[in-house]
Structures are given as structure tokens and as C-alpha cells.
Amino acid sequence: MEILRYEFMQHALLAGLLGGIACSLVGVLVVSMQLSFIGVSISHAAFAGAVIAVFCGLNPMLGAFVFSLLAAAIIGPLADKGEFKPDTSLGIVFSLMIGLSFLFMGMIPGPKTQALNLMWGSILAVNNQDLMILFITAVPVLLTITLLYKEIQAIIFNREIALSVGLPAAWFFYGLMFLTGLTVAASLRPIGGLLIFSLILNPAAAAYQLTYSLKWLFGLAAFLGVLSCWAGLACAYFFNLPGGATIVVLSTVIFFAANAFSPKRKVCKISTPKEVNINA
């Protein structure tokens, strides 16, 4: 409990709580709709925007938000109107953003410390402004999932059927992109541009191994996301490790543990005869 004596650790724990909840809840939507690569693309867009803002002498968080939302606005129409799957449009955006990131990083004069900090994150250095941004992001994510739970459940089950019965499936898809962009940009400074997609994906994927209920899936994902952040902070504090990287590694360990003890694996082994094609 000695870590609670320090103000910077109190800020870091609050950032882990807010960031863990927001990232994990968005992650459930991403994993359920099989758009796991979205976190990679938008996180690199946020990083590219932050680096470009640093190059232009602007606030990097402003650049991160603008480029995250811009990437979300590009991915949605490309996925809907293009003659290819969403992962293809995500890959195009990813390649563009990673190219812009390193192009402008190389053009920044002098030391590139600020840009590198945005790449790897620094959760132990968050301030009140960062916490406010995370809070403003986490609340809309939580409210959206709570108020639109039934609609989300229907669209996750089958987007085409939801569209045929009058649900705005396309707008929900764009809304998912928007929420992901906000969450990634808000978490850029604490977690880092190259690591944030792991915090979106891993807790949700771990929770997916442990339950069949969508309500429990949201709850477990949020719990595992916060657990990853707080356990990673504790390890970073006591063993002098990088905070963002430690959080991501622990979230991956939690996923492998959940996968090893998943009840779904046991059901598949018992109920699936050898001659049955499980992909049918």
C-alpha cells in the first residue's frame, strides 16, 4: 500500500482505472465484430497525428484526436463501400499512418524525446489534464454501451439482419470507429501509440474465453483491463520497469491464462466428434 502515498502513483492508478475500462469496453465491440485490426490502425493514426503536431509545434494530444477521428472517418466508408473486407481498408490506413509517423519523426529537429515518449507511453507521468481527458472519454463509452445495449447486442449478432429490421447498423459501425478513435487518443500519453491496441484487444479477448453472456463479457473485460493496468503499475513500481510495456505484457499473460482455463475449450473437446467439421 505504500505506492498510494505518492501523488504520481495515485494519478497513474486513476489513469489505469479509466483507461482500462474504456479500452476494454471498446475492445469487446471490436472483438465481437471481428475487427481486431482496428485498434492497430487507429492507434498508429493517433501516434502519427501526435508526431505531426510535435513537428508543427502544436499540442500532441490535439493532433492525436484529429488523426484518430480522421482515420475512423476513412475506415468506415472504405469498409462499407469498397469491394473488400474491412481488414483491407484497415491495412491501408495502417500503412499510411505508420509511414507518416516515421517520416515526420525523422523531420523533427533536435532530440526526439517527446515523440518517443508518445510511442511508448508514460503512465507514471500523467497529470490532471490527462485524467480529465480519460474521464471525458470513458463516460461516453460506458453510457453508450449501457443505453444502447439491446441494439448493440442485435448488431453484434448479425449486422445484416439488424439492418433489415430497421436498426442503424451502418451508423453503429461508424460510431464504433468514433469511440475507438476517442479512446485511443485519450490513452496515447499513458499507454503509448504502439501499445494501446494491445490493451484494447487482450482483456476483451481474455473475457471472451470465459463467458457466453454478452453482459458478463463487458463486465469481465473491464475488470481484466483494470487488473492489467493496476498489476502492471505495481510491477513497474517495485521492479523499475516501463509502465506501458509492463501493462501490455501482463494483459497478454492474462489472456493466455484465460485461454488455458476456458470452459469453451472443454465444451469443444467433449461435444465435437472427430468426423464433424467444426467450421461448418
C-alpha positions in Angstrom: 0.0 0.0 0.0 3.0 2.3 0.1 2.6 3.2 -3.5 -0.7 5.1 -2.6 1.4 7.6 -0.6 2.7 9.3 -3.8 0.6 11.6 -5.9 2.0 10.4 -9.2 1.0 6.8 -8.3 -2.5 8.0 -7.4 -2.7 9.6 -10.8 -1.4 6.5 -12.5 -3.9 4.3 -10.7 -6.8 6.5 -11.7 -5.5 6.5 -15.3 -5.3 2.7 -15.2 -8.9 2.6 -13.9 -10.4 4.9 -16.6 -8.2 3.7 -19.4 -8.6 0.1 -18.6 -12.4 0.4 -18.5 -12.7 2.5 -21.7 -10.2 0.4 -23.8 -11.7 -2.9 -22.7 -15.3 -2.0 -23.4 -14.4 -0.8 -26.8 -12.4 -3.9 -27.2 -15.5 -6.1 -26.7 -17.1 -4.4 -29.6 -14.0 -4.7 -31.7 -13.5 -8.4 -30.9 -17.2 -9.3 -31.2 -17.4 -7.8 -34.7 -14.1 -9.4 -35.7 -12.4 -6.1 -36.4 -9.3 -6.6 -34.2 -7.0 -4.8 -36.6 -9.0 -1.6 -36.0 -7.0 -0.9 -32.8 -3.7 -1.2 -34.6 -4.8 1.2 -37.4 -6.3 3.9 -35.2 -3.5 3.7 -32.6 -1.0 4.4 -35.3 -3.2 7.2 -36.6 -3.2 8.8 -33.2 0.6 8.4 -32.9 1.0 9.9 -36.4 -1.2 12.9 -35.5 0.7 13.4 -32.3 4.1 13.3 -34.1 2.9 15.7 -36.8 1.6 18.1 -34.0 5.0 18.0 -32.3 6.7 18.8 -35.6 4.4 21.8 -36.1 4.8 23.0 -32.6 1.2 22.1 -31.5 -0.2 20.1 -28.6 0.3 16.5 -29.5 -3.0 15.4 -27.9 -4.8 17.7 -30.4 -3.1 16.0 -33.3 -3.8 12.6 -31.8 -7.6 13.3 -31.5 -7.8 14.8 -35.0 -6.0 11.9 -36.7 -7.8 9.3 -34.7 -11.2 10.6 -35.8 -9.9 11.2 -39.3 -8.8 7.5 -39.6 -12.2 6.4 -38.2 -14.0 8.5 -40.8 -11.9 7.0 -43.5 -12.1 3.4 -42.4 -15.9 3.3 -42.2 -16.8 4.3 -45.8 -13.9 2.2 -47.2 -15.1 -0.8 -45.4 -18.8 -0.2 -46.3 -18.4 0.9 -50.0 -15.2 -0.8 -51.0 -15.1 -4.1 -52.8 -13.1 -5.7 -50.0 -13.3 -6.7 -46.4 -12.9 -4.2 -43.5 -9.4 -5.6 -42.7 -8.2 -4.4 -46.1 -9.2 -0.8 -45.5 -7.7 -1.0 -42.0 -4.4 -2.2 -43.5 -4.3 0.6 -46.0 -4.9 3.2 -43.2 -2.3 1.4 -41.0 0.4 1.6 -43.7 -0.3 5.3 -44.4 -0.2 6.2 -40.7 3.0 4.3 -39.8 4.7 5.9 -42.9 3.6 9.4 -41.8 4.7 8.7 -38.2 8.3 7.8 -39.0 8.5 10.4 -41.8 7.7 13.3 -39.5 9.7 11.8 -36.6 12.7 11.9 -38.8 12.0 15.5 -39.7 11.7 16.8 -36.1 14.8 18.9 -35.4 16.9 18.1 -32.4 16.1 15.4 -29.7 13.1 13.3 -30.4 12.3 12.6 -26.7 8.7 13.9 -26.8 7.9 11.8 -29.9 9.5 8.7 -28.3 7.5 9.2 -25.1 4.3 9.2 -27.2 5.4 6.0 -28.8 5.9 4.0 -25.6 3.8 6.0 -23.2 4.4 7.1 -19.6 1.6 6.3 -17.3 3.6 7.4 -14.3 3.8 10.9 -15.7 0.1 11.6 -16.2 -1.3 14.8 -14.9 -4.7 16.2 -14.0 -5.4 17.2 -17.6 -4.7 13.7 -18.8 -7.0 12.3 -16.2 -9.8 14.7 -17.2 -9.4 13.6 -20.9 -9.6 10.0 -19.9 -12.7 10.6 -17.8 -14.4 12.6 -20.6 -13.7 9.6 -22.9 -14.6 6.8 -20.5 -18.0 8.2 -19.5 -19.5 8.4 -23.1 -18.2 4.8 -23.8 -19.9 3.5 -20.7 -23.1 5.4 -21.3 -23.3 4.3 -24.9 -23.0 0.6 -24.1 -25.5 0.9 -21.2 -28.2 2.9 -23.0 -27.9 1.0 -26.4 -27.2 -2.4 -25.0 -30.0 -4.2 -26.9 -29.2 -2.5 -30.2 -25.5 -3.4 -29.7 -26.4 -7.0 -29.0 -28.5 -7.3 -32.1 -25.9 -5.7 -34.4 -23.1 -7.8 -32.9 -25.2 -11.0 -33.6 -25.7 -10.2 -37.3 -25.2 -6.8 -38.8 -27.3 -7.6 -42.0 -30.3 -8.8 -40.0 -30.2 -5.8 -37.7 -30.1 -3.6 -40.8 -33.1 -5.4 -42.3 -35.3 -4.8 -39.2 -34.6 -1.1 -39.2 -31.6 -0.8 -36.8 -29.0 1.8 -38.0 -26.2 -0.8 -38.4 -24.1 1.4 -40.6 -24.2 4.3 -38.1 -23.4 1.9 -35.3 -20.3 0.8 -37.2 -19.3 4.4 -37.7 -20.0 5.1 -34.0 -17.7 2.2 -33.1 -14.9 3.8 -35.2 -15.6 7.1 -33.4 -15.5 5.6 -29.9 -12.3 3.7 -30.7 -10.7 6.8 -32.0 -11.5 8.8 -28.9 -10.4 6.0 -26.6 -7.1 5.5 -28.4 -6.3 9.2 -28.5 -7.1 9.7 -24.8 -4.9 6.7 -23.9 -2.0 7.7 -26.1 0.1 9.5 -23.4 -0.4 6.9 -20.6 0.0 3.7 -22.6 1.8 4.7 -25.9 0.9 4.7 -29.5 2.5 1.3 -30.3 1.0 -0.5 -27.3 -2.5 0.9 -26.9 -4.1 -1.6 -29.3 -3.0 -4.4 -27.0 -4.9 -3.0 -24.1 -8.0 -2.8 -26.4 -7.7 -6.3 -27.6 -6.2 -8.5 -24.9 -8.7 -8.0 -22.0 -11.7 -8.4 -24.3 -10.2 -11.5 -25.9 -9.5 -13.0 -22.5 -13.0 -12.3 -21.3 -14.4 -13.8 -24.4 -12.7 -17.1 -23.4 -14.5 -17.2 -20.0 -18.2 -16.5 -20.7 -21.0 -16.9 -23.2 -23.0 -13.9 -21.9 -22.5 -10.5 -23.5 -23.3 -8.7 -20.2 -20.6 -10.8 -18.4 -18.3 -10.2 -21.4 -18.4 -6.4 -20.9 -18.0 -6.7 -17.2 -15.2 -9.2 -17.3 -13.3 -7.3 -20.0 -13.5 -4.1 -17.9 -12.3 -6.0 -14.8 -9.4 -7.6 -16.6 -8.4 -4.3 -18.2 -8.2 -2.6 -14.9 -6.5 -5.6 -13.4 -3.8 -5.4 -16.2 -3.2 -1.7 -15.6 -3.0 -1.9 -11.8 -0.9 -5.1 -11.7 1.4 -3.6 -14.4 1.7 -0.4 -12.4 2.7 -2.4 -9.2 5.3 -4.4 -11.2 6.6 -1.2 -12.8 6.9 0.5 -9.4 8.6 -2.3 -7.5 10.8 -3.7 -10.2 11.6 -0.4 -12.0 10.1 -1.4 -15.3 8.4 0.7 -18.1 4.8 1.1 -17.1 3.0 0.9 -20.5 5.0 -2.1 -21.7 4.5 -4.0 -18.4 0.8 -3.4 -18.6 0.6 -4.8 -22.1 2.7 -7.9 -21.2 0.5 -8.7 -18.2 -2.6 -8.3 -20.2 -1.2 -10.8 -22.6 -0.4 -13.2 -19.8 -3.9 -12.9 -18.5 -5.2 -13.8 -22.0 -3.1 -16.9 -22.2 -4.3 -17.9 -18.7 -7.9 -17.3 -19.6 -7.4 -19.3 -22.8 -5.8 -22.2 -20.9 -8.7 -22.5 -18.4 -11.5 -21.5 -20.9 -14.7 -23.6 -20.5 -15.3 -23.2 -24.2 -12.2 -25.4 -25.0 -13.6 -28.2 -22.8 -17.0 -28.0 -24.5 -15.4 -28.2 -27.9 -13.4 -31.3 -26.9 -16.3 -33.1 -25.4 -19.1 -32.2 -27.8 -17.3 -32.3 -31.2 -16.7 -35.7 -32.7 -13.6 -36.2 -34.9 -15.7 -36.6 -38.0 -17.6 -33.3 -37.6 -16.2 -30.2 -39.3 -16.3 -27.5 -36.6 -16.0 -24.8 -39.3 -19.2 -25.9 -40.9 
